[in-house]
Amino acid sequence: MLFRRCAGGILFKGEEVFILQNDKREWVLPKGVIRGHACASEVAVKRVKEETGIDGRIVGTAGETSYEFYSFSRKQPVCNQIIWFLMEAEHDNVNISKEDGFIDGGFFPIEEALEKITYSQDKSLVRVSYEKMKRQELIGA
């Protein structure tokens, strides 16, 4: 099995969270593989920018998730272990990366985002992150 360390961001703008729709029509969060000795937080900021066009500022940690899948291109199982960061959007000028296989994305109110998000781990992560942001008074109560 191939193990990959990844980093991503749960990106908030006020009461809304950013989600992306990939070419499989799955609604996901921005993330990417940590290569070499890169810092997880730097990878998260970079991938958010590359996939969404948005500059995000890290305001805290959100937790870790992992999932496994079979990679047909690599002909082996893959386990992605992801470190997540709470982020605030510096602006809302969205530029979805079609080159990375995304077809849609944007800021959505929390409840709408939770309905759209494909994977239960991501739903839980967004729900917990939203509550954490409210406790830190980074978004409205």
C-alpha positions in Angstrom: 0.0 0.0 0.0 1.2 3.5 -0.9 1.0 5.9 2.1 0.7 9.6 1.2 0.9 12.5 3.7 -1.4 15.4 2.7 -2.5 18.8 3.9 -5.6 20.8 3.3 -7.7 23.7 4.4 -11.2 24.3 5.7 -11.6 27.7 4.3 -14.2 30.1 5.8 -15.5 33.5 4.7 -17.8 34.7 7.4 -20.6 32.2 7.8 -19.7 30.2 4.7 -17.2 27.5 3.9 -15.5 26.7 0.6 -16.0 23.4 -1.2 -15.0 22.1 -4.6 -16.7 19.7 -7.0 -14.3 17.4 -8.8 -14.7 15.7 -12.2 -16.3 12.7 -10.5 -19.0 15.1 -9.2 -17.9 14.7 -5.6 -17.9 17.7 -3.3 -14.6 17.9 -1.4 -12.3 20.2 0.4 -9.0 21.6 -1.0 -5.9 19.5 -0.2 -2.7 18.2 -1.7 0.2 15.8 -1.2 3.1 16.9 1.0 6.2 16.3 -1.0 9.7 15.9 0.4 10.3 17.8 3.6 7.7 20.5 2.9 5.8 21.9 5.9 2.1 20.8 6.1 0.8 24.3 6.8 2.6 25.6 3.7 1.2 22.9 1.5 -2.3 23.6 2.8 -2.0 27.3 2.0 -0.5 26.6 -1.4 -3.1 24.0 -2.4 -6.0 26.2 -1.3 -4.6 28.9 -3.5 -3.9 26.6 -6.5 -7.3 24.9 -6.3 -9.5 27.8 -5.5 -7.6 31.0 -6.4 -8.1 32.3 -2.9 -5.4 33.4 -0.4 -6.2 31.7 2.9 -4.7 32.6 6.3 -4.3 29.7 8.8 -6.0 30.5 12.1 -5.7 27.1 13.7 -5.7 23.3 13.3 -8.7 21.3 12.4 -7.6 17.7 12.9 -6.6 14.8 10.8 -8.4 12.3 8.6 -7.4 9.3 6.5 -9.0 7.2 3.8 -8.0 4.4 1.5 -8.8 3.7 -2.1 -7.5 1.6 -5.0 -5.5 3.5 -7.6 -6.0 2.0 -11.0 -3.2 4.2 -12.4 -0.7 3.0 -9.8 -2.2 -0.5 -9.6 -2.2 -0.6 -5.8 -4.1 0.6 -2.8 -3.4 4.1 -1.5 -3.9 5.6 2.0 -4.1 9.4 2.2 -3.4 10.8 5.7 -4.5 14.4 5.8 -3.6 17.2 8.2 -6.3 19.9 8.1 -6.0 23.6 9.0 -8.7 26.1 9.8 -8.4 29.0 7.4 -9.9 32.4 6.7 -10.3 33.7 3.2 -8.4 36.9 2.5 -10.8 37.6 -0.3 -13.6 35.9 -2.3 -12.2 36.1 -5.8 -12.7 32.5 -6.8 -10.7 30.9 -9.6 -11.4 27.2 -9.7 -8.5 25.1 -11.0 -9.9 23.2 -14.0 -6.3 21.8 -14.6 -6.6 20.0 -11.2 -9.9 18.4 -12.3 -12.4 20.7 -10.6 -15.6 21.6 -12.3 -17.3 23.8 -9.7 -16.8 25.3 -6.3 -17.6 28.2 -4.1 -18.5 29.5 -0.7 -21.7 28.0 0.7 -23.7 28.4 3.9 -22.7 25.7 6.4 -26.0 23.7 6.1 -25.9 23.8 2.3 -22.3 22.8 2.2 -23.0 19.8 4.6 -25.8 18.6 2.3 -23.5 18.8 -0.8 -20.2 17.3 0.7 -19.8 13.8 -0.5 -17.8 12.1 2.3 -19.0 11.8 5.9 -15.5 12.5 7.2 -15.4 15.8 5.4 -18.9 16.6 6.7 -17.8 16.0 10.3 -14.7 18.0 9.8 -16.6 21.0 8.4 -19.2 20.8 11.2 -16.5 20.6 14.0 -14.4 23.3 12.3 -17.4 25.6 12.1 -18.1 25.2 15.8 -14.4 25.8 16.6 -14.4 29.0 14.5 -17.5 30.2 16.3 -15.9 29.5 19.7 -12.8 31.4 18.7 -15.1 34.2 17.6 -13.6 34.2 14.1 -17.1 34.1 12.7 -20.4 35.3 13.9 -22.0 33.4 16.9 
